[in-house]
Amino acid sequence: MKALLVLVVIYVGAFLVAIQGASQNPVEASSNGRQSGSVRIDASKRADIRSLMELTGTREAQREATAKQTAEFRENLVSALPDQQRSTAYVSALVTDYQRKFNSAALNERLIAIYDQHFTEDEIKGLLQFYSSPLGRRFAAEIPKIAEETEAANRAEGTQTATEIVQQLPPWTAETTLAQGTAKPVQAARKSSKGQPTQPEAMASASQP
């Protein structure tokens, strides 16, 4: 149960709290204690934001992100649950409950609140005009591909940099270990409590002519 709560916090709670925190608009609390996500936004601006979200692919990206989160939730359940609770039927039941309780409508309202927080009504209308143009539609279509390629390029550059750093490291030998801060303990161990030479010193003396 503890592992399940951790997963919920990581894959659901943190995500929704981050989205909620991005908006400073007041929200209405529902009867069960969860926030409904409804915000006080002018009806005309709300409609424009919804249209903008459709044009920019935000709604589709949201659906894809939710599907990915659900898959990750399933995978982490399998690895975190005890063996006796790791059956396919049990995990599927938990995932189904997760999907049933995930409030997509509330999430949409939170996204609208984010747009409302960052753009004025005139700016939303200007963005609508741009994304309704041929260039705007092309830009919206290419942005997900650009983001994916950017992530891949960043990952490749990071991997290359890490590889170069590792390749520059000296061979890991006993001398390397001493240089990393274990020389004093080794030296301190060369003398026994009675002042007699240790076994390595005795062996070294015996090998001298």
N, C-alpha and C positions, 0 to 999 in steps of 0.2 A: 504493500500500500504506500509506503514511504517513497519507493522508487516511482510509483505512478504519479504521486503528487509532484515530484521533481520534474517529471516529463511534462506534466500539464503546465507548470510554471514556465518552463523553458520554451515550449513550442506553441503555447497558446497565450498564457498570461502576459509574458514579456512583450510579445508582438502587439497585442491589443493595447497594453498600457503605453507602449511607445507611440502608437498612433494617437491614442487619447491625449497624451502629453503634448503632442504637437499642436493641439488646438486649445485655445483659451476660451472658447465659446462655452456658455453654460449648457449643461445637458440635463435631461429629465431622468429621474430614477424610476425604474419599473417597480412593480409590486413585489417581485421576488428579490429585490436588492441589487440586481444587475442593472447597469446603466443602459438605457435603450439607445443612446446615441443621438436622439433627436435634438436638434439645435435650432435656435431662433435665427433663421436666415430668410431674407426676402424671397417670396415665392418665385419671382421672376429670375432672381439670381440663382436660386436652387435649381431651377429648370435648365438654366444655361450651363451650370456646372455639370449637371448630369449629361447634357449633350456633349460638353467638352470631354468628359471622361470616356464617353463612347468613341469620339473622334480620335482621341489620343491612345486608345487601346488600354486605358487604365482598368476598365471593368474586366476585360479579358485577362490582363495580367494578374488581377486579383483572383480570378477563378483558377488560373494556373498555379499561383502561389498557394492557394488553399489546398489544391490537389497535392502539391508537393509536400506541404506540411502534414497532410493526412498520411501520406506514404512514409514520411520520416517518423511520424508518431507510431505507426505500425512497427517499423523496423526497431525503434528504440524500446517499444514494449517487449518485443521478442527477446532482446538482449538484457532487459532489466528485470523482467518478471522471474520469479522462482520457477524451477523446472516443472513443478506440479501445476502451475498456472499458465504454462507456455503453449497450451494446445491451440490448434488453429481456430477451433470454434470459440474458445474463450477470448482470444485476441481479436477475432472478427467481431465479436459482440461488443467489445470495448471501442473498437474503431467505429462501428455503426452508431454507438451512443455518442461518440465524439462528433461525428458528422451530423447527427440529429440535433445536438445542442449548439453546434457552431452557428452563431447568429450572423448570417451574411448581410441581412438587412441593416443590422446595427453597425456592421463594419462599413457598409456603403455610406451610412450617415456620418461616420467618423471621417471617411475620406472626403466627403463633401465639406465637412467642417475644416479640414486641412486646407482645401482649396480656398474656402471663404476667408481663412486666416491670412493667407499669403497674397491674395489677389483682390483688387477692388472689382466692382461690377463692370466698370468700363474696361478694365483689363481683361476680364473674362470674355467680354464681347469681342475685344480685339483678338484674343486667342482663338475664339470661335471662327472669326473671319479668316484668320491665317490657316487654321487647320481644315477649313472648308475649301481652301484653294488647292489646286493641283500640287503645288510645292509642299503645302502643309500636309496633305494626305500622304505624299511620298515620304516626308520627314517622319511622320508618325509610323509608317510602315517599316522604315529602316532603323529607327531608334532601338528596337529590341535586338536586332541583329548587331548593331554597333555596340550595344551594351555587352552582349555575349562575347563578341570578338575582343572587346576591351578587357573583359575579365580574363579571357584566355591569354591575351598578350601580357597582362600583369602577372598571371601565374607562371608563364614561361620565363619572363624576366626574373622573377623571384627564384625560380628553380635554378636558372643559370647562375645567378649571383651566389646562391647558397652552395652550388657545386664548386664554383671558383674558390670560395672561402675555405671549404673543406679540403680542396686539393692543395691549398697553400699551407695547411697544417703540417708540422714536422712529424716524422714517424713517432709513434707512441712507444717509447722505450722506458726503461727504468730511469734513465737520466732525465727524460721528459717529466716523469712523475716527480722526481726530486725538485726539478725546476718549478713545478706547480705548487710547491709549498709543503711537501712532505719531508724535506731534507732534515729539518730540526728533529722530528721524532726519530728518524733513522739514526741520526748522529747521537741522540740521547740514548738510544738503545745499545750503543756500542760498548758501554760499560755496564757491568752488572752492579747490583747494590753494594757488593763487597769490593768493588774496584777491580775485579778480575776481568781479563779480556773475554769478550764474547766468542762464540764459536766461529763467526766469520773472521775475527781478528786472528784467532789461533790458526785457522787454516791459511790465512795470508802469511803469517810468520813462518809456518812450516814450509811454505813454497819458496821462501827466499833462500839463496845459496849461503 
